[in-house]
Amino acid sequence: NAGMILRQGIAEATLSDWRRVMDVNVTGAFLGTRQFAPLMRDSRGGSIVNVSSTAGLIAHHDVAYTASKWAVRGLTKATALDLVRWNIRVNSVHPATIATPLTDAAPDGHLAANRGAIPMGREATVAEVAEAIVFLASDASSFMTGSEIVVDGGLSTAGVAWMRARLQRLAVEEGDPGGRLQQTAN
């Protein structure tokens, strides 16, 4: 479940960047699954949990990262069907921003913007994401395969309507109901 992000749009990303992100984010999950599936089969089953991202559910600005996380989602579902005959369950977790030293190094304004877009107004803790992973790895999820658990504080649920309403409230609070923030909301 190694992952990397470059924060590049389609115009900035090079083929080399694209391949590096795909190698780490998708090929790593593929190789890990392929390596451990026979061992799990021989021990009568088990659980594989891939970590994707909200970028695997909704688009992010980083084209390679987003494509790779959608690919992890697809890999998870296809592998779930392939390995179910061996009593191996394969599921994925889709977190939004997680509070780690890595997020502390984000570009200026990035964390504030993320918090503003997440209805719960904060990043996930490492423990919150780990609990979802432990659940999927445990027998408590014994009838789940090909499933997705979203740990995002409501980000993927919020959508444009929620963000528009939030910007409209901010515009009113700042005494600018028809100005700059209102125009951004529309």
C-alpha positions as CSV (number, residue, x, y, z in Angstrom):
1,N,0.0,0.0,0.0
2,A,2.8,2.4,-0.8
3,G,1.6,5.5,-2.5
4,M,2.9,8.7,-4.0
5,I,1.4,11.9,-5.3
6,L,3.0,14.5,-7.6
7,R,0.2,17.2,-7.8
8,Q,0.5,17.7,-11.5
9,G,-2.2,18.3,-14.1
10,I,-2.3,16.7,-17.5
11,A,-0.2,19.5,-19.1
12,E,2.6,19.3,-16.5
13,A,2.9,15.5,-16.0
14,T,5.5,13.8,-18.1
15,L,5.4,10.2,-19.2
16,S,8.1,9.4,-16.7
17,D,6.1,11.0,-13.9
18,W,3.0,9.0,-15.0
19,R,4.9,5.7,-15.0
20,R,6.5,6.3,-11.6
21,V,3.1,7.0,-9.9
22,M,1.5,4.0,-11.6
23,D,4.5,1.8,-10.7
24,V,4.3,2.7,-7.0
25,N,0.5,3.0,-6.6
26,V,-0.9,0.3,-8.9
27,T,1.9,-2.1,-9.8
28,G,3.0,-2.3,-6.2
29,A,-0.6,-3.4,-5.2
30,F,-0.7,-5.8,-8.1
31,L,2.7,-7.4,-7.3
32,G,1.9,-7.7,-3.6
33,T,-1.5,-9.3,-4.3
34,R,0.0,-11.7,-6.8
35,Q,2.8,-12.7,-4.4
36,F,0.7,-13.3,-1.4
37,A,-2.5,-14.8,-2.9
38,P,-1.0,-18.4,-3.3
39,L,0.3,-18.3,0.3
40,M,-3.1,-17.2,1.5
41,R,-4.8,-19.9,-0.7
42,D,-2.5,-22.5,0.8
43,S,-3.5,-21.4,4.3
44,R,-7.2,-21.6,3.4
45,G,-7.9,-17.9,2.8
46,G,-7.5,-14.5,4.2
47,S,-8.0,-10.8,3.5
48,I,-6.2,-8.3,1.3
49,V,-6.9,-4.6,1.9
50,N,-5.7,-2.1,-0.6
51,V,-5.5,1.6,0.3
52,S,-6.9,3.8,-2.5
53,S,-8.0,7.4,-1.9
54,T,-11.0,9.6,-2.3
55,A,-9.1,10.3,-5.6
56,G,-10.3,6.8,-6.6
57,L,-13.9,8.0,-6.2
58,I,-13.8,11.6,-7.3
59,A,-11.3,13.5,-9.4
60,H,-8.4,15.3,-7.9
61,H,-6.1,17.8,-9.8
62,D,-3.2,15.3,-9.9
63,V,-3.9,13.3,-13.1
64,A,-1.6,10.4,-12.5
65,Y,-2.5,10.0,-8.8
66,T,-6.2,10.1,-9.6
67,A,-5.9,7.6,-12.4
68,S,-3.7,5.3,-10.2
69,K,-6.2,5.3,-7.3
70,W,-9.1,4.5,-9.7
71,A,-6.9,1.7,-11.0
72,V,-6.4,0.4,-7.4
73,R,-10.1,0.4,-7.0
74,G,-10.6,-1.6,-10.2
75,L,-7.7,-4.0,-9.3
76,T,-9.4,-4.6,-6.0
77,K,-12.8,-5.4,-7.5
78,A,-11.3,-7.7,-10.2
79,T,-9.0,-9.4,-7.8
80,A,-11.9,-9.9,-5.4
81,L,-13.8,-11.9,-8.0
82,D,-10.7,-13.8,-9.0
83,L,-9.6,-14.9,-5.5
84,V,-13.0,-15.5,-3.9
85,R,-12.7,-19.2,-5.0
86,W,-9.8,-19.5,-2.6
87,N,-11.6,-17.9,0.3
88,I,-9.6,-14.7,-0.1
89,R,-11.5,-11.4,0.4
90,V,-10.1,-8.3,-1.3
91,N,-11.4,-4.8,-0.3
92,S,-10.3,-1.2,-0.4
93,V,-10.2,1.8,1.9
94,H,-10.6,5.3,0.5
95,P,-9.3,8.0,2.9
96,A,-9.3,11.7,2.3
97,T,-6.3,13.6,3.7
98,I,-4.7,11.9,6.7
99,A,-2.9,13.9,9.4
100,T,0.7,12.8,9.0
101,P,4.1,14.5,8.7
102,L,3.7,14.2,5.0
103,T,0.6,16.4,5.0
104,D,2.4,18.9,7.1
105,A,4.7,19.4,4.0
106,A,1.8,20.2,1.7
107,P,1.9,23.4,-0.4
108,D,0.7,26.6,1.2
109,G,-3.1,26.7,1.5
110,H,-3.5,23.1,0.6
111,L,-4.5,21.8,4.1
112,A,-6.8,24.8,4.7
113,A,-8.5,24.1,1.4
114,N,-8.9,20.4,2.2
115,R,-10.4,21.2,5.6
116,G,-12.8,23.6,4.0
117,A,-13.9,20.9,1.5
118,I,-14.4,18.2,4.1
119,P,-17.7,18.6,5.9
120,M,-16.2,17.4,9.2
121,G,-13.6,20.2,8.8
122,R,-10.4,18.2,9.5
123,E,-8.1,15.4,8.3
124,A,-8.5,11.8,9.3
125,T,-6.2,10.5,12.0
126,V,-4.0,7.6,11.2
127,A,-5.9,5.6,13.9
128,E,-9.2,6.2,12.1
129,V,-7.9,4.9,8.8
130,A,-6.2,2.0,10.6
131,E,-9.4,1.0,12.3
132,A,-11.1,0.6,8.9
133,I,-8.2,-1.5,7.6
134,V,-8.3,-3.7,10.7
135,F,-12.0,-4.2,10.3
136,L,-11.6,-5.3,6.7
137,A,-8.7,-7.7,7.7
138,S,-10.7,-9.2,10.5
139,D,-13.5,-11.8,10.6
140,A,-15.9,-9.1,11.4
141,S,-16.0,-8.4,7.6
142,S,-16.2,-12.0,6.6
143,F,-19.0,-11.5,4.1
144,M,-17.4,-8.5,2.4
145,T,-15.3,-8.7,-0.8
146,G,-14.9,-6.1,-3.5
147,S,-16.2,-3.6,-1.0
148,E,-15.0,0.0,-0.4
149,I,-14.9,1.8,2.9
150,V,-14.7,5.5,2.6
151,V,-12.9,7.3,5.5
152,D,-13.3,10.9,4.3
153,G,-15.3,13.0,6.8
154,G,-18.0,13.4,4.2
155,L,-15.8,14.7,1.3
156,S,-17.1,12.4,-1.4
157,T,-20.6,12.9,-0.2
158,A,-20.5,16.7,-0.1
159,G,-20.4,17.5,-3.8
160,V,-20.9,20.8,-5.5
161,A,-24.1,21.7,-3.8
162,W,-22.6,21.4,-0.3
163,M,-19.5,23.5,-1.3
164,R,-21.8,26.1,-3.0
165,A,-23.9,26.4,0.2
166,R,-20.7,26.7,2.2
167,L,-19.3,29.5,0.0
168,Q,-22.7,31.3,0.1
169,R,-22.7,31.2,3.9
170,L,-19.1,32.6,4.0
171,A,-20.1,35.3,1.5
172,V,-22.9,36.4,3.7
173,E,-20.8,36.2,6.9
174,E,-18.1,38.4,5.2
175,G,-20.7,40.9,4.1
176,D,-20.2,40.1,0.4
177,P,-23.4,38.3,-0.6
178,G,-23.2,39.2,-4.3
179,G,-19.5,39.6,-4.7
180,R,-16.4,37.5,-5.2
181,L,-17.3,34.5,-3.0
182,Q,-20.8,34.4,-4.5
183,Q,-19.4,34.3,-8.0
184,T,-17.1,31.5,-7.0
185,A,-20.0,29.5,-5.7
186,N,-21.8,29.7,-9.0
